[in-house]
Amino acid sequence: VGTCADITERKRAEEEALQAQREVALKTRFATMFLTLPEREIFAAVLDAVLEHTHSKDGIFGYIDKDGDENGDEDGALVFPTWPWAECELPCENIRLARGEWFGVWGRALEERRSLYANEPGQSPGGSPLVNKILATPIFFQSELIGLFAVANKATDYDEGDRETLDRIAREMVPIFKARLQRDAQERARKRAEED
């Protein structure tokens, strides 16, 4: 004598509860990072947490500089305080890319103002053919573009679930990210004024 029960719905509910629990823990981690770490360390720590959460090997995390660099140039450039992408041809710190230099899937995601993913071989942001899969999510505060997450080289293909997860992460961390960007911009302006 045997019995059979379909537990698909229960398993799906358990997985959704576990995913929600992981995202709450991630949100708490982000809050601690943004409140306690120096600028460069924040970007590295947040990116590490996002890579772990999305099961991705490589990635980048940057912000849109509304104030320009110390010379007042490149207003609106995309800035990466750290660039941990494997074997890239670029320096590893303070990379500034003007709007005309945005390229690839993540460049299109910024220009089109929406998350995009691709699961075919391509080039890394540094130009090397290292990317097999990539997911890029612009970060918005209200309707203002303020940053970018791009993750790459997951063992399996990126899909709509991954896109929704990274979009949700970006939405949930944006208030504290925006506040930290404003604080750091004010600090940089204060230092420039002191030097002047």
Salt bridges, closest charged atoms under 4 A:
GLU9 OE2 - ARG12 NH2 2.75
GLU14 OE2 - ARG10 NE 3.62
GLU14 OE1 - LYS11 NZ 3.85
GLU15 OE2 - ARG22 NH2 3.24
GLU23 OE2 - HIS53 NE2 3.76
GLU23 OE1 - ARG168 NE 2.60
GLU39 OE2 - ARG188 NH1 2.99
GLU52 OE1 - ARG29 NH1 3.85
ASP65 OD2 - ARG96 NH1 3.02
GLU74 OE2 - ARG96 NE 4.00
GLU93 OE1 - ARG40 NH1 3.97
GLU112 OE2 - ARG108 NE 3.48
GLU112 OE1 - ARG114 NH2 2.81
GLU144 OE1 - LYS178 NZ 3.14
GLU160 OE1 - ARG163 NH2 2.78
ASP162 OD2 - LYS154 NZ 2.78
ASP167 OD2 - ARG163 NH1 2.82
ASP184 OD1 - ARG180 NE 3.01
GLU187 OE2 - ARG190 NH2 2.31
GLU194 OE2 - ARG190 NH1 2.37
